[in-house]
Amino acid sequence: MASRENNRVKKSSRVEKRVSSLFERSGLVFGIVLTLTALVIGLLTYFTLEQKTEVAAQVLASDELTTYHPDMEAKFTYEGEEVTHLWKLKVRFVNSGDKTIIGTGNQSDLVGNGLNFVFPDDTRMLRIEKETETFQSNVVQVKPNHFQIQFSQWRSGEYSIVSFCVASDKWLETHPFPSVPTTDSVPTRDIIDGDVFIDDLTERRPLEQITFIDRLPRVVSIAGKIMGGISAGLLVLGLLIILIWAWMDTFKKYMWKRQYLSSFRIYLNQVEPKISKSKKILYMEYPESLPDGLWTKFEGKKAIWRLAF
């Protein structure tokens, strides 16, 4: 009978060790795999990410200054010139790409002398005024509705905010936003291997609609998103490991009580009679709380299953 009991204890102990080892190895493997995956993704992104050359013309505001009630008659003049319809626009020109754009010299990234923009036909610019800028540039009026931005060096993220007063003798269905000139209905390309975009921000507030990370340079934005994804993955992995450890502790506690609880009860009542009754009740419920000095005479395995790292 004693031999059979010993075999059962040995078998249970082997099962416990195998399960414990399995979960420990699984946690280690998960950690290594996730770390290597994150490293590979980071390296691939760093070495293969295509750097874009692009400029965005962001219309921040557009107001018609000659609006009046249909039943009223009015006459408008601007700096002594009579106007029928007059708009004031605020446009931010920003290097939204990843590279510095060179505008002059042999290393120029431009096809011509600058970036060209036009307002709709039958409109004319009455005034061009730079409000603020983070790099040196000139806004030159080429034709009544055609202007050009000239610069020597334009770094990623730098911008210039320009206000325009645009007049028209005809009523327009939409506000006169700037656009890229076209040739045979095909937009011209002023930037070598680059693009120019027009973005209407008048219907939304940019700071509310565009997240902070998306307003950073593209490389920084993507790197931040990758790091965020990796951090989220590591967080999930950490929670998974904690759950595995908690399950292992519960399993160890179950196996220990199954094997040693009876002998532990006898040990507390006979071998250590000086322990108070309240303490014995506590130690029976939580054997791992028994002080180390009181385990020396116990013939079984010490109760250890606290969550530890």
KAZI-V365260 format. One line per field, one symbol per residue. psi: psi as a letter, one per 20 degrees, with the letter a starting at -180 (. if undefined). A space follows every 50 residues. Layout:
psi=???
This chain:
psi=ghghggggggghgggggggghghghggggggggggggggggggggghipp pqoqppooohqoppikprqhiqpqpqqolippqgppqpqppooqnjaiqp ppirahjpjqhbiappqqrqqjrqphqpppgqqjrprpopogrhjprppq rgpoqpiqrpppqpopqqiqpqhrqnqqrpqqoljppqohppkrqpqpoo jhiqoghhhprghiirqggggggghghgggggghgggghggghggghggh gggghghhhigghhghghhghmiiprghhggghhhmhiipqhijihipia pqookqpq.
